[in-house]
Amino acid sequence: MALVNNGDYQLRLRDVPVGAQMLFVAFGALVLVPLLTGLDPNVALFTAGLGTLIYQVLTKFQIPIFLGSSFAFIAPVMLSVQRHGTAATLGGLASVGIMYVLFALLIKAKGTSFLLRILPHVVTGPVIMVIGLILAPVGVYMAMGKTGDGAKVLYPENQAMIISMISLAVTVLIAIKGRGMLKLIPIVCGIVAGYATSLVMGIVDFAPVAAAPWFKMPNFVAPAFSFDAIMIILPVAIAPIIEHIGSILAIGSVTGKNYIDKPGVHRSLMGDGVATTLAGFLGGPPLTTYAEVTGAVSLIKIYNPALMTWAALTGIALAFVGKLGALLQTIPAPVMGGIMLLLFGAIMVVGLNSLVQDGQDLMKPRNMVIVALIVVLGMGKMSFSFWGIHLEGIGLAGVAGVVLNLLLPQDRAEG
């Protein structure tokens, strides 16, 4: 018997285990972002669950999608926390959601074609590549047993390299050779393997877990708004907006439905935006649609959006388990570092692949200029200030890409 029966959306108690399984698929990536950026993983679980429920309401309970922590913002969040503190960073993250909402309204008014004119693959592809490349040293340092900035040694290098390489090897092996549901959780498998190795080596301290209560309120943090922090983070939102449309097309191809038109991609982006803004106000990372969960939907061939409701409610419930957050915090840096070597490289490849699939000739002068300057400005530590606005890194790369795309004339057709 269904608790709610609204067309394709059927909320049934018998689906609780399947819905909880969807959270398990997303779990590794969901908590990895806060663990890397210093945010509270319990808050990330809570905001992912609550954000998914908000998304479902705004998309009329029609799309079987789960929202989780976005990898695109790891680098700017790390930089912003270092320079401006956590509260100001959260203000920047909340502004990302507001930007999503504004773009959703523009899409509703003008359709998706204008968005692709402003943010073509020749802009978004290189920006995504820069995100992965900027993050690469963080993964290398942590894999070698150091802090993310390389300033402090946390574990002996030989010991750290064994742990990180086992984490990396298992993640790669599962990603390539895994079958069924196992193939969808390579990050979880890599973390488990690295953690087990760390236990054998005796470097895991369970004292914080023993001290933590079973029930604990997540460590919610209110945002503060700093223009400098916002300008570090906001330009990065360019790429996820385009990726969001791709995610809606992907889940539509799995279920055989046209979600671009019904309930509308503007509603989907609006849901993501409102959820991300709320996450920023509570202390969580920005949210994005999870390809892992879309893969799980494709695998089990159950297209009921209510599965995501159960996944969201499970995430909210786990957010109040104090020992879970404490246990996650005991994961040694080399475990995460080994996985990050693959993860950050994969982000770069995603950007490169978007250029390849778009079929653009990168040797054409216009394309060459845009791609070259985005990558060099983003990676070369260039900084630019005007009228009190400071841009560097990913922010400068993103803004430069948009401006160059709008200002540079199209290449003349070859005769």
C-alpha positions, 0 to 999 in steps of 0.5 A: 500500500502506497503512503502517497500515490501521485502518478509515477511518484509512489511513496511506499514503506516497502521501498525504504531499503531500496531508497536507503541504498541510493544514499549508500551509492552517493555516500562516499562522494557526498561526505568526501567534499566536506572532509576535504574542505573542513566542513561538517560531514553531518551537516552535508548529510542533512543539507543533501537530504533536505535539499533533495526534498526541496528539489522534489517539491519544486520539480513536482516530484517528477524527477528521480534525482538525488542532490549531493555535495558538488566537487566543482567547488572544492578548490575555491572553498579551500582557498576562501576558507584559508583567506576569509574564514568559514562563515564568509565562505558559506556566504559565497556558497549561498550566493551560488544558489542565488545565481542558479535561481537567476539563471533558472528564471532566465531559462524560463524566459528565454529557453536553454539556447541563450545559455549555450551561447553565453557558456559554450563548451569552449568556455566551460570545458577549460574552466572544469580542467582548471578546477582539476589541475588546481586541485592536483597538488592537494591530492599529491600532498595528502597522498604523501602524508602531508596537509593539503597545502604541503606545509606539515607532515602528518604521517611518515612518507613511506607509510602514507604512500602504501596507504594512498596507493592501496586506496587508489588501486582499489578505487581504480579496480572497482571503477574498471572491473566492478559489476552491478551496484559495486561499480557505482561505489568505487570511492566507498570501496577505496576508502574502506580499503585504505582505512583497513590498511590504516587500521593494520598500521595502527594510525587510526585514533578512535578516541574521538568516536568513543567520546562522541555521543550517539545523538548530536545536532549537526554543527550548523554554521551561519554564513557571513557575506564578504564580496571578496569571498563571493568573487572567489566562489561565484565564477565557478558556478558557470560549469555546474549550470551547464552540467545540470542540463546534461544531468537532466538529459541523462536521467531523461534518457534512462527513464524515457521521459523529457524532463527538459520540457516537463516539469522543465529544466528551469524548475530543476535548476531552480530546485538545485539553486534553492537547495544550495542556498539553504545549504550555504545558510546551514553550513553545508557545501553546494549541491549538484545532481549525482551521476552515481545515483542516476547510474543506480537508477539505470541499473535497478530500473526502478524509476519511482522518484519516491526512492529519492525521498527515502534516500533523503530522509535516511540522510537526514536521520544519519546527520544526527548520529554523532558517532558517524561524523566522528568516525568519518573524521578519523579517516587518515589523510593518505586514504583521501589523498590516494582517491583524490589523485584519481578524482581530481585528474578525472575532473580535468578529463571531464573538462577535456572530454566536453571539448572533444565531444563538442567537436570544436577545432581548437586550432582556430584562432578564436578557440585557441585564444579562449582556451589558452587564456582560461588555462594560463590565467587559472593556473598561472597565479595571475591576480586582477583587481579593479573597483575593489573586486579581486579575481584570481585562479578559477574565478579569474579563469571563469570570468575571462572565459565568459568575457572573451567568448562575448567579445571576440568575433567569430572566426571567418569561414574558410573559403 
